[in-house]
Amino acid sequence: MITGAGLILGGLTLMALLTYPLRRWAVICALAGVAVVIALLEISLRWPLDRVTLLWGRTVLLNQPLQGLGYTLAITEAERPVLVMLGVIALSAFVGAWLQTTESSFVPSGLAILALWAGAVIARPPIAGIAGLLIASCLAVFIVHTQHPASIRAAFRQLWWPLIAFLMALIASGQIQEAELHPDDFAYLQTAAWFLSISLLVLLAPTPLHGPAVSLFAHAPPLVAAFLTAGAQTVLLYLTWLIFSRWPWLAEYIELNRLLAAGGLVTLLWGGLGAMTAGRIPRLWAYAALHDWGVLLLGLGLGVPLEWQMATALFVGRALSLLLGAYGLASLQSRVAQAGWDAAQGIARRLPWTALAITVGGLGLAGFPLTASFGPRWTLIQILLRTRSTWGFLVIIGQLGVALGYLRLLQTFMAPLPRARRLLPREHLATVVLLAAGVLLSGFLALVPQTMDGIVQTVIEIVIQSSNYLP
Amino acid sequence: MSMPYLPSLDQFLASISFLSGFPGVLALMILTALMVVLTDWRFLVLGIGVQSVLLSILATRYVPPEWALLRAVTGGLIAIMWFLSARAIRWGRRPARWLRWRWPPLSAPGILRLVLVIFIFLFFLARHPRLPLPGFDADLSLLSTWLVAMGLLALALGEETLTAGIGLIWWLEAAHLYYPAIQKDPFVAGVLGAMKLLIGLACAYLIAAEGTTLLLPGEEAE
C-alpha cells in the first residue's frame, strides 16, 4: 500500500527529476509543472483521508503514516489546507514561469522545493520541518542567482536564517528530550524555550533581520522571489502554530506575542520608509512586501483568539498581491532590461496591463482600498484603533509610505513615453489574460470580502479542530 | 624484522590523544582566527580540512571514533569541493579583490579583521561569554562560542561566498560538536553531516557562479 506522504513527496521528487531534462523548453516544462501541481491539489482537496483509493492498480491510503528513525510523515486533516495553499502558490508561479526568461531550471527546482515544503508540513516532530526549510533554502540558491553579482549575494543570504533556526531548534529539541528524562529540572525547559523562540523569531525575520528577504525581492527573478517567499512563509506560519500547539509550556517562558508585535511594528515602519525612498522598482516591491510582512507579524502578535484568524486572512491577501506584482515585474523585465525609475517612464502607454498589475500588486501590499488585502487590513486597523490606538496610527503611517512609493511609480508609468521606446513590443494575449485575471481577482476579493472570510473560516476550523488529533 | 603496519583507529587516536584536550581547543581557536584574518583561498581550503580533523579528534570525547572519522571525511569533502570551484574559475591567477594579501604589509581590510579578532579575544578574556549549553565540557563550550563568534565575524566581513560561507560551516561545526554531548542519535549526527555537505555544496556552486561574473573578457572557466 502506498502512503499519502510517499505518494506526494515521492511523486513531486520524481517529477522534479523528470522535468529537469525538459528545462530548455520553457513552455513544456511549465506545463509539466502545472500538471503535477494540479494533481497535488486534486489529492489534497478531494481524496478521502481514511479510505483506500486505487491509483493505477495500486492502493493508496492518504493518512497512513510513514515512520522511521523516530520521525513520522503523515497527512492529517490539519495539513490539507496548507498543502492546498502551497499547491496554489506553486501553480500560480509555474503558470507565470513562461513570462520569465532568466532562469530555466525554475520549474524542476520549484517542484523539488515544493516536495521539501510538503515534507516540512507533514513531518513530526516539527524540528524535521525546520530541517526541510533549510534544505529547501539550499536548493533555492540554484534558482535565485542570475548573472548579476548582487543576485549571488542574495542567493547566499537565503541560507543564513534557516541555518541558524535549524541549529537553534536542534539544540532545543535535545533539551526537550533531556527535560523529559529530568522532569524536576526546569533549566532544560527554559533553555529549550529560549532556543526555540530564537529559532522561530529568526525564521520570521522581523527588522533588523530583513536583509535576506529584501535582497531576494530586489535581485532574484520576480516569480522566483514571490514563490520562495509565499511558500516558505506558508510553511513557517504552520510550523509556528504547530510548535505552540504541541508545546504549550513555551508561552510560560517566552512572551513571543509581545516580541512579534514589537518586531512587526518596526518592520512595517521600516518597510514603509524604504518603499517611500526606493530608487528601483524591485526594491520598491521588496520594501512593500517587508511592510506587509510587518503587518502580518503585528496581527500574529494580537494574541488569542484573533491571532491566527487575522494572520490567515492577511496572508491570503499577501500571497495574491505578491504573485500579481511578480507577474507584472516579470512581464516588464522580459521587455525592459533595466529596473530603474527611468526605465519605467511611460510604460503604461505600451504595456498597460503590466503597469496595472505592478501597481495593484504593490498597493495590495500596502492594504490600499480596492485591492485584495484591504478587507483584513481594515479590520486589523479598526481593532488596533480601539485597543492600542498608537499602533493603529503607526500601521496607517507605514501604509502611507508604501502607497506614496507606488503612486510615485504610477506617475512615472503615466508619463509621456520616451521616443526611443515607442517600438517597445506590446504584451502578448496570454500575458494580458493572466495579468487581467490577477487584477480582477484582487478587485473581486476587495469588493466581496465575504469570499475571503469564508475561505479563512474554513481553514481555521479545519486546522484548529484537527489539532485535537495531533500525534 | 617485523613488518610495518598501519595502526588501528583506536591506536592512532591514542597516539594523538593530547589533541583531544585543551591543546586541541587552543589550536582550533588560533586556526579559526587566522582563517578570519588571512582570507587567502588556499589557506581557507586547507584550514577547513585541518579544522575538520581537529574537531573530529575533539568529538571523540562524546562519540565513537568511527563517527568522528565520518565527520573528518565530510570536512575533507567540503574542502575538495571549494578547492575545485575556486580552481575552476581560475581564482588566484588574476588580481581578485580579496586575494591581494601581501606580507608585509597587511592590507587595510586585513588590519581591520585582525583588530576585530583581537577585540573579540579580549572580550572573551574579560567577560567569559558562553553559550548556555548544559551538560557540555567547559573547554568545548568555549570553543563552540568562539566558532559561533568567528562565524558571525566572517559573515559580517566576507564579501565573497568563499570568505563568508566559512562562517556558516563554523556554526554547523559548533552544533555538531555540542549535539552528540546531549544526544547520541546517529540519525541526527548524520543529518548534521548531510547539512554541512549541502551548505558546502551550495557555497561551492555560488563560488563558481561568482567567479564567472568576475572573469575577464575573453577568459573562460576551466
Boltz contact constraints between the chains, C-beta under 6 A:
constraints:
  - contact:
      token1: [A, 69]
      token2: [B, 187]
      max_distance: 6.0
  - contact:
      token1: [A, 138]
      token2: [B, 198]
      max_distance: 6.0
  - contact:
      token1: [A, 138]
      token2: [B, 202]
      max_distance: 6.0
  - contact:
      token1: [A, 141]
      token2: [B, 202]
      max_distance: 6.0
  - contact:
      token1: [A, 145]
      token2: [B, 209]
      max_distance: 6.0
  - contact:
      token1: [A, 149]
      token2: [B, 213]
      max_distance: 6.0
  - contact:
      token1: [A, 152]
      token2: [B, 206]
      max_distance: 6.0
  - contact:
      token1: [A, 152]
      token2: [B, 209]
      max_distance: 6.0
  - contact:
      token1: [A, 152]
      token2: [B, 210]
      max_distance: 6.0
  - contact:
      token1: [A, 156]
      token2: [B, 161]
      max_distance: 6.0
  - contact:
      token1: [A, 156]
      token2: [B, 206]
      max_distance: 6.0
  - contact:
      token1: [A, 163]
      token2: [B, 168]
      max_distance: 6.0
  - contact:
      token1: [A, 167]
      token2: [B, 171]
      max_distance: 6.0
  - contact:
      token1: [A, 167]
      token2: [B, 175]
      max_distance: 6.0
  - contact:
      token1: [A, 174]
      token2: [B, 182]
      max_distance: 6.0
  - contact:
      token1: [A, 174]
      token2: [B, 183]
      max_distance: 6.0
  - contact:
      token1: [A, 191]
      token2: [B, 132]
      max_distance: 6.0
